[in-house]
Amino acid sequence: MSVRNVADEDEDSNLRVLLDDGYAERMGDGMFISFQTVDRIAQSVGLSADDLRLLIGGA
């Protein structure tokens, strides 16, 4: 997994976290949306920053 900014480095920029089977993007107000493919079906889930940290193993 890796983390990179995909826009400007200000607080409102999009932050993309690459996951093993998809990615998560910052949507604002500390929330992320995860886009993943499971069994060839695209799924999206809203996550808090804390939930995303747990998902990627406490990084």
MMTF fields as JSON, N, C-alpha, C and O atoms, coordinates in Angstrom:
{
  "mmtfVersion": "1.0.0",
  "mmtfProducer": "UNKNOWN",
  "numBonds": 235,
  "numAtoms": 236,
  "numGroups": 59,
  "numChains": 1,
  "numModels": 1,
  "chainsPerModel": [1],
  "groupsPerChain": [59],
  "chainIdList": ["A"],
  "bondAtomList": [4, 2, 8, 6, 12, 10, 16, 14, 20, 18, 24, 22, 28, 26, 32, 30, 36, 34, 40, 38, 44, 42, 48, 46, 52, 50, 56, 54, 60, 58, 64, 62, 68, 66, 72, 70, 76, 74, 80, 78, 84, 82, 88, 86, 92, 90, 96, 94, 100, 98, 104, 102, 108, 106, 112, 110, 116, 114, 120, 118, 124, 122, 128, 126, 132, 130, 136, 134, 140, 138, 144, 142, 148, 146, 152, 150, 156, 154, 160, 158, 164, 162, 168, 166, 172, 170, 176, 174, 180, 178, 184, 182, 188, 186, 192, 190, 196, 194, 200, 198, 204, 202, 208, 206, 212, 210, 216, 214, 220, 218, 224, 222, 228, 226, 232, 230],
  "bondOrderList": [1, 1, 1, 1, 1, 1, 1, 1, 1, 1, 1, 1, 1, 1, 1, 1, 1, 1, 1, 1, 1, 1, 1, 1, 1, 1, 1, 1, 1, 1, 1, 1, 1, 1, 1, 1, 1, 1, 1, 1, 1, 1, 1, 1, 1, 1, 1, 1, 1, 1, 1, 1, 1, 1, 1, 1, 1, 1],
  "groupList": [{"groupName": "MET", "atomNameList": ["N", "CA", "C", "O"], "elementList": ["N", "C", "C", "O"], "formalChargeList": [0, 0, 0, 0], "bondAtomList": [1, 0, 2, 1, 3, 2], "bondOrderList": [1, 1, 2], "singleLetterCode": "M", "chemCompType": "L-PEPTIDE LINKING"}, {"groupName": "SER", "atomNameList": ["N", "CA", "C", "O"], "elementList": ["N", "C", "C", "O"], "formalChargeList": [0, 0, 0, 0], "bondAtomList": [1, 0, 2, 1, 3, 2], "bondOrderList": [1, 1, 2], "singleLetterCode": "S", "chemCompType": "L-PEPTIDE LINKING"}, {"groupName": "VAL", "atomNameList": ["N", "CA", "C", "O"], "elementList": ["N", "C", "C", "O"], "formalChargeList": [0, 0, 0, 0], "bondAtomList": [1, 0, 2, 1, 3, 2], "bondOrderList": [1, 1, 2], "singleLetterCode": "V", "chemCompType": "L-PEPTIDE LINKING"}, {"groupName": "ARG", "atomNameList": ["N", "CA", "C", "O"], "elementList": ["N", "C", "C", "O"], "formalChargeList": [0, 0, 0, 0], "bondAtomList": [1, 0, 2, 1, 3, 2], "bondOrderList": [1, 1, 2], "singleLetterCode": "R", "chemCompType": "L-PEPTIDE LINKING"}, {"groupName": "ASN", "atomNameList": ["N", "CA", "C", "O"], "elementList": ["N", "C", "C", "O"], "formalChargeList": [0, 0, 0, 0], "bondAtomList": [1, 0, 2, 1, 3, 2], "bondOrderList": [1, 1, 2], "singleLetterCode": "N", "chemCompType": "L-PEPTIDE LINKING"}, {"groupName": "ALA", "atomNameList": ["N", "CA", "C", "O"], "elementList": ["N", "C", "C", "O"], "formalChargeList": [0, 0, 0, 0], "bondAtomList": [1, 0, 2, 1, 3, 2], "bondOrderList": [1, 1, 2], "singleLetterCode": "A", "chemCompType": "L-PEPTIDE LINKING"}, {"groupName": "ASP", "atomNameList": ["N", "CA", "C", "O"], "elementList": ["N", "C", "C", "O"], "formalChargeList": [0, 0, 0, 0], "bondAtomList": [1, 0, 2, 1, 3, 2], "bondOrderList": [1, 1, 2], "singleLetterCode": "D", "chemCompType": "L-PEPTIDE LINKING"}, {"groupName": "GLU", "atomNameList": ["N", "CA", "C", "O"], "elementList": ["N", "C", "C", "O"], "formalChargeList": [0, 0, 0, 0], "bondAtomList": [1, 0, 2, 1, 3, 2], "bondOrderList": [1, 1, 2], "singleLetterCode": "E", "chemCompType": "L-PEPTIDE LINKING"}, {"groupName": "LEU", "atomNameList": ["N", "CA", "C", "O"], "elementList": ["N", "C", "C", "O"], "formalChargeList": [0, 0, 0, 0], "bondAtomList": [1, 0, 2, 1, 3, 2], "bondOrderList": [1, 1, 2], "singleLetterCode": "L", "chemCompType": "L-PEPTIDE LINKING"}, {"groupName": "GLY", "atomNameList": ["N", "CA", "C", "O"], "elementList": ["N", "C", "C", "O"], "formalChargeList": [0, 0, 0, 0], "bondAtomList": [1, 0, 2, 1, 3, 2], "bondOrderList": [1, 1, 2], "singleLetterCode": "G", "chemCompType": "PEPTIDE LINKING"}, {"groupName": "TYR", "atomNameList": ["N", "CA", "C", "O"], "elementList": ["N", "C", "C", "O"], "formalChargeList": [0, 0, 0, 0], "bondAtomList": [1, 0, 2, 1, 3, 2], "bondOrderList": [1, 1, 2], "singleLetterCode": "Y", "chemCompType": "L-PEPTIDE LINKING"}, {"groupName": "PHE", "atomNameList": ["N", "CA", "C", "O"], "elementList": ["N", "C", "C", "O"], "formalChargeList": [0, 0, 0, 0], "bondAtomList": [1, 0, 2, 1, 3, 2], "bondOrderList": [1, 1, 2], "singleLetterCode": "F", "chemCompType": "L-PEPTIDE LINKING"}, {"groupName": "ILE", "atomNameList": ["N", "CA", "C", "O"], "elementList": ["N", "C", "C", "O"], "formalChargeList": [0, 0, 0, 0], "bondAtomList": [1, 0, 2, 1, 3, 2], "bondOrderList": [1, 1, 2], "singleLetterCode": "I", "chemCompType": "L-PEPTIDE LINKING"}, {"groupName": "GLN", "atomNameList": ["N", "CA", "C", "O"], "elementList": ["N", "C", "C", "O"], "formalChargeList": [0, 0, 0, 0], "bondAtomList": [1, 0, 2, 1, 3, 2], "bondOrderList": [1, 1, 2], "singleLetterCode": "Q", "chemCompType": "L-PEPTIDE LINKING"}, {"groupName": "THR", "atomNameList": ["N", "CA", "C", "O"], "elementList": ["N", "C", "C", "O"], "formalChargeList": [0, 0, 0, 0], "bondAtomList": [1, 0, 2, 1, 3, 2], "bondOrderList": [1, 1, 2], "singleLetterCode": "T", "chemCompType": "L-PEPTIDE LINKING"}],
  "groupTypeList": [0, 1, 2, 3, 4, 2, 5, 6, 7, 6, 7, 6, 1, 4, 8, 3, 2, 8, 8, 6, 6, 9, 10, 5, 7, 3, 0, 9, 6, 9, 0, 11, 12, 1, 11, 13, 14, 2, 6, 3, 12, 5, 13, 1, 2, 9, 8, 1, 5, 6, 6, 8, 3, 8, 8, 12, 9, 9, 5],
  "groupIdList": [1, 2, 3, 4, 5, 6, 7, 8, 9, 10, 11, 12, 13, 14, 15, 16, 17, 18, 19, 20, 21, 22, 23, 24, 25, 26, 27, 28, 29, 30, 31, 32, 33, 34, 35, 36, 37, 38, 39, 40, 41, 42, 43, 44, 45, 46, 47, 48, 49, 50, 51, 52, 53, 54, 55, 56, 57, 58, 59],
  "secStructList": [7, 3, 3, 3, 3, 1, 1, 7, 1, 1, 6, 6, 1, 7, 3, 3, 3, 3, 3, 6, 6, 3, 3, 3, 3, 3, 3, 3, 6, 6, 3, 3, 3, 3, 3, 3, 3, 3, 6, 6, 3, 3, 3, 3, 3, 3, 3, 3, 2, 2, 2, 2, 2, 2, 2, 6, 6, 7, 7],
  "xCoordList": [0.837, 0.0, 0.879, 1.967, 0.412, 1.169, 0.217, -0.986, 0.786, 0.007, 0.626, 1.847, -0.195, 0.338, -0.732, -1.922, -0.304, -1.221, -1.45, -0.511, -2.67, -2.971, -3.37, -3.832, -3.193, -3.479, -2.496, -1.435, -2.841, -1.992, -1.814, -2.593, -0.803, -0.517, -1.236, -0.866, -2.246, -2.982, -3.965, -4.147, -4.589, -5.465, -6.665, -7.195, -7.102, -8.277, -7.938, -8.832, -6.655, -6.285, -6.743, -6.987, -6.853, -7.209, -5.995, -4.893, -6.195, -5.158, -5.626, -6.74, -4.783, -5.147, -4.265, -3.039, -4.897, -4.207, -4.43, -5.561, -3.346, -3.463, -3.531, -2.66, -4.561, -4.774, -4.425, -4.216, -4.361, -4.024, -5.01, -4.614, -6.273, -7.289, -8.128, -9.302, -7.533, -8.25, -7.545, -6.32, -8.318, -7.739, -8.794, -9.987, -8.339, -9.229, -8.828, -7.64, -9.8, -9.535, -10.174, -11.281, -9.455, -10.005, -11.13, -10.98, -12.259, -13.427, -13.69, -14.551, -12.979, -13.172, -13.701, -14.272, -13.509, -13.981, -13.506, -14.23, -12.295, -11.742, -12.324, -12.074, -13.094, -13.718, -13.001, -12.481, -12.992, -12.428, -13.489, -14.403, -13.364, -14.2, -13.258, -12.313, -13.53, -12.704, -13.364, -14.555, -12.581, -13.044, -12.253, -11.03, -12.936, -12.274, -13.056, -14.251, -12.357, -12.996, -12.911, -11.821, -14.062, -14.137, -14.93, -16.077, -14.311, -14.951, -15.448, -16.552, -14.631, -14.891, -16.088, -16.65, -16.488, -17.583, -17.011, -16.407, -17.198, -16.713, -17.581, -18.808, -16.918, -17.624, -17.017, -15.831, -17.821, -17.306, -17.905, -19.071, -17.07, -17.473, -16.914, -15.752, -17.733, -17.261, -16.567, -17.063, -15.414, -14.618, -14.135, -13.865, -14.028, -13.35, -11.843, -11.409, -11.049, -9.595, -9.137, -8.225, -9.76, -9.396, -9.717, -8.922, -10.869, -11.227, -10.249, -9.88, -9.829, -8.876, -7.54, -6.915, -7.095, -5.855, -5.957, -5.013, -7.084, -7.28, -7.262, -6.704, -7.872, -7.919, -6.524, -6.26, -5.63, -4.287, -3.276, -2.067, -3.772, -2.891, -2.269, -1.153, -2.954, -2.455, -1.337, -0.628, -1.153, -0.072, -0.256, 0.561],
  "yCoordList": [-1.171, 0.0, 1.229, 1.222, 2.282, 3.525, 4.701, 4.581, 5.838, 7.054, 8.136, 8.288, 8.89, 10.01, 11.061, 10.749, 12.317, 13.399, 13.378, 13.169, 13.587, 13.625, 15.027, 15.218, 16.009, 17.407, 18.263, 17.784, 19.521, 20.403, 19.843, 18.997, 20.307, 19.772, 20.52, 20.361, 21.328, 22.002, 21.03, 19.906, 21.482, 20.603, 20.103, 19.033, 20.85, 20.461, 19.585, 19.18, 19.288, 18.498, 17.055, 16.587, 16.372, 14.954, 14.154, 14.351, 13.273, 12.343, 10.972, 10.558, 10.27, 8.935, 7.91, 8.026, 6.915, 5.808, 4.586, 4.13, 4.061, 2.883, 1.641, 1.416, 0.845, -0.39, -1.575, -1.412, -2.751, -3.948, -4.19, -4.636, -3.905, -4.192, -2.959, -3.082, -1.779, -0.549, 0.653, 0.667, 1.666, 2.867, 3.582, 3.302, 4.505, 5.358, 6.801, 7.099, 7.697, 9.112, 9.937, 9.644, 10.995, 11.903, 12.707, 13.25, 12.774, 13.483, 14.776, 15.558, 15.019, 16.212, 15.862, 14.79, 16.775, 16.605, 15.299, 14.692, 14.86, 13.648, 12.354, 11.29, 12.423, 11.218, 10.789, 11.612, 9.493, 8.902, 8.02, 7.552, 7.797, 6.803, 5.785, 6.144, 4.527, 3.436, 2.831, 2.521, 2.668, 2.025, 0.738, 0.772, -0.393, -1.685, -2.6, -2.411, -3.592, -4.628, -5.935, -6.407, -6.512, -7.779, -8.748, -8.481, -9.867, -10.849, -10.198, -10.481, -9.333, -8.611, -7.675, -7.3, -7.292, -6.344, -5.102, -5.197, -3.93, -2.675, -2.283, -2.35, -1.872, -1.465, -0.166, 0.089, 0.655, 1.852, 1.939, 1.613, 2.39, 2.465, 3.754, 4.087, 4.485, 5.67, 5.267, 4.414, 5.882, 5.554, 6.826, 7.828, 6.785, 7.871, 7.648, 6.563, 8.669, 8.523, 7.415, 6.657, 7.313, 6.255, 4.871, 3.943, 4.725, 3.436, 3.061, 1.895, 4.053, 3.779, 3.326, 2.409, 3.958, 3.523, 2.063, 1.294, 1.688, 0.289, -0.64, -1.735, -0.203, -1.009, -1.29, -2.387, -0.312, -0.502, -0.914, -0.84, -1.34, -1.914, -0.927, -1.15, 0.152, 1.093, 1.985, 2.564, 2.12, 2.959, 4.41, 5.247],
  "zCoordList": [0.0, 0.0, 0.0, 0.574, -0.64, -0.651, -0.531, -0.763, -0.165, 0.022, -0.84, -0.858, -1.555, -2.332, -2.516, -2.572, -2.612, -2.944, -4.443, -5.211, -4.863, -6.29, -6.729, -7.854, -5.846, -6.177, -5.39, -4.991, -5.165, -4.375, -2.976, -2.538, -2.281, -0.955, 0.155, 1.318, -0.145, 0.917, 1.562, 1.096, 2.635, 3.415, 2.623, 2.924, 1.624, 0.853, -0.347, -1.09, -0.542, -1.71, -1.542, -0.43, -2.653, -2.618, -2.184, -2.697, -1.262, -0.843, -1.279, -0.959, -2.006, -2.476, -1.774, -1.775, -1.18, -0.526, -1.4, -1.568, -1.954, -2.81, -1.934, -1.094, -2.132, -1.382, -2.266, -3.468, -1.69, -2.465, -3.601, -4.678, -3.378, -4.394, -4.73, -5.079, -4.625, -4.949, -4.361, -4.242, -3.991, -3.41, -2.575, -2.688, -1.739, -0.959, -1.23, -1.363, -1.312, -1.522, -0.431, 0.02, 0.001, 0.997, 0.361, -0.734, 1.061, 0.549, 1.319, 0.916, 2.406, 3.221, 4.588, 4.791, 5.529, 6.912, 7.536, 8.325, 7.194, 7.791, 7.27, 7.838, 6.203, 5.654, 4.375, 3.622, 4.16, 2.953, 2.325, 3.004, 1.031, 0.368, -0.266, -0.969, -0.006, -0.498, -1.731, -1.722, -2.782, -4.01, -4.16, -4.302, -4.13, -4.228, -5.156, -5.384, -5.685, -6.488, -5.72, -5.395, -5.433, -4.709, -5.578, -5.936, -5.91, -6.794, -8.081, -8.546, -8.64, -9.898, -9.816, -10.845, -8.602, -8.411, -7.737, -6.668, -8.361, -7.785, -6.599, -6.657, -5.522, -4.311, -3.806, -4.014, -3.146, -2.49, -1.097, -0.876, -0.158, 1.241, 1.824, 1.592, 2.583, 3.286, 4.575, 5.312, 4.85, 6.03, 6.714, 6.052, 8.024, 8.732, 8.592, 8.207, 8.902, 8.847, 9.796, 9.464, 10.971, 11.926, 11.37, 11.524, 10.729, 10.125, 9.019, 8.88, 8.232, 7.158, 7.742, 7.21, 8.83, 9.485, 9.924, 9.748, 10.485, 10.892, 9.687, 9.751, 8.587, 7.372, 6.832, 6.339, 6.919, 6.371, 7.439, 7.221, 8.576, 9.588, 10.546, 11.014, 10.85, 11.845, 11.369, 12.192, 10.067, 9.518, 9.873, 9.491]
}
